[in-house]
């Protein structure tokens, strides 16, 4: 029975004329519905899965007179239903929700099949061929999209009832398919492990609504994995057992004995591994423990044996290099070249302008003379392209070199099928995490030599581990650390200031009216900073340096959130630089149009596009539900439901810029970034600019960043494994 105090529940049905607002995260929506019997559109406010114009909705709720917005229907539930009128059916089919259908074919199909058109699509799709202009290809597109929409709707309604927003519901559907409801019901905590954007709290909320007890073992096990995973996202491969127990107990709000019992269960299952590190018991995720162990063993394997080329005399090859290539090598560069050509495993590190590229070209020229087969690789597409340009030899991404197989979700190259090369170059090594490096080293044949090249002072890898830093600090591998800045490089204020920042000194500003490649623009507040940045990107830099504001200028910021974060800056820059473009598509909280600069946010092996790749939107096809993006010369199509994989890229995070170079970079630094203001962050950002670097900063924020060198040390075991007695024996062999 409904008590007198409760408002009367009414039912309202109609087609969506306009989606005024929709939050992909929460599902909160403001819809304008065309309701039979109502002369004007009705405003409905409530939670909807993924509303779109043309859809038919059934709403349960009550009317409320809002002081600001007037009469609204406050819906307790908004459920998509099949429209019943021919006009509604036509609008629904032509709304763009079903791929292959637009208003033109929707009208034809309704004319041909009337109100039984839905049954025809679902049960007799071959009859669609009776409609003039519809061929087999379009029929396949329509039926596939129809069944996907139906499955997605069921899953979204289920997930929404448990507090999951539209964006996350799409990701869950794409991973689990039609089994999504069953899998989430069985163990909702799998979501926080399988889907990057879903945290433990979201999974925990779903679990609670499904009736899973707070003190259950399954919840404690999930909490332990969540803490370990969070720490791995911060770069750690392990965590002290005591720290893990305290953090998991605090997160879950349960007693230590339950956490300890869950930890024992995880150890027995083999999902975590316990090991002593520097006298303290630490817990590793099993995958990371295996990766560090295998990487150390792989390096041990490669150090053994003889070089894959005949012994080379420096008195022969050093003069030959200078004569044949015209390269002038300094004493430190001669020493580095000699070290690499006499070592099976070696490291070359140093900042910009110290001649790492010169050394590589010298080494490769000698090995070409000796007819040694080589393989060059780097972690990102941009870095591999730059390596190819600087050496004149084809370089590949590590994933392409190892021949990633999307179906098996593993690399074809490995111990059983090694690379066909006798010398392997790994550039931008600081970016490579321990899991990927272990896979790469495993694929290098026993006979081969390998050199790791990179700048150890840059930001470490986004993934877990500190591979380059650990290899150098172990002192178990021959290392050339280059510090001398050469004359030509020293003329660049970018390079001079990068090294000053790395030493903890404030950058210098060029004097006089002549154009420089480095500028500091002071800002008095975040609002002042935002205004100056917008003016620099849209007007001043393009006009003075003749650079294209979209193609050539990249804004690099420490954070994603806040007024000077990527999200806010991208919205402002998109409006200023491409606001009039169309047609547009809005998905997952982002708006895209042809001409927009976008960045791939995750590795997609099927599409051969990877995390950090930047491209331009080429077209938006509302009828087929597809957006096309051009990455260099690689064209990629995204279904609208996949657009959570890309983000606007007028501004990106500094972390995302690793391994890339841009003609011009603009770096905003504000005190609102204070938790991230560190020396290696600014150093990495500055070294991304080729022709121009502009720092727009609150002076206190820049000073704090340059001074702060207290980066958290990652808890890893690679350095200690490389220092083991077996490793030290190599140096003496």
HUDA-V314955 format. One record per helix or strand. SS is the DSSP state (H for helix, E for strand). FROM is the first residue (numbers start at 1). TO is the last residue. If there is no record, write none. Layout:
# HUDA-V314955
SS_FROM_TO + SS_FROM_TO
This chain:
# HUDA-V314955
E_10_22 + E_28_34 + E_42_47 + E_56_66 + E_70_81 + H_86_93 + H_103_123 + H_125_130 + H_136_160 + H_166_186 + H_190_194 + H_200_209 + H_217_233 + E_238_240 + H_241_252 + H_256_269 + E_272_277 + E_280_285 + H_286_303 + H_314_325 + H_331_341 + E_345_350 + H_356_369 + E_374_378 + H_381_391 + E_395_397 + H_398_401 + E_404_405 + E_410_411 + E_414_414 + E_417_417 + E_423_427 + H_429_431 + H_434_442 + E_449_454 + H_467_473 + E_478_482 + H_487_490 + H_493_502 + E_518_522 + H_526_545 + E_553_557 + H_566_578 + E_584_587 + E_590_593 + E_597_600 + E_604_604 + E_609_609 + E_614_621 + E_626_631 + E_634_639 + H_640_645 + E_646_648 + E_651_653 + H_655_657 + E_662_669 + H_671_676 + H_679_686 + E_689_697 + H_699_707 + H_718_722 + H_725_732
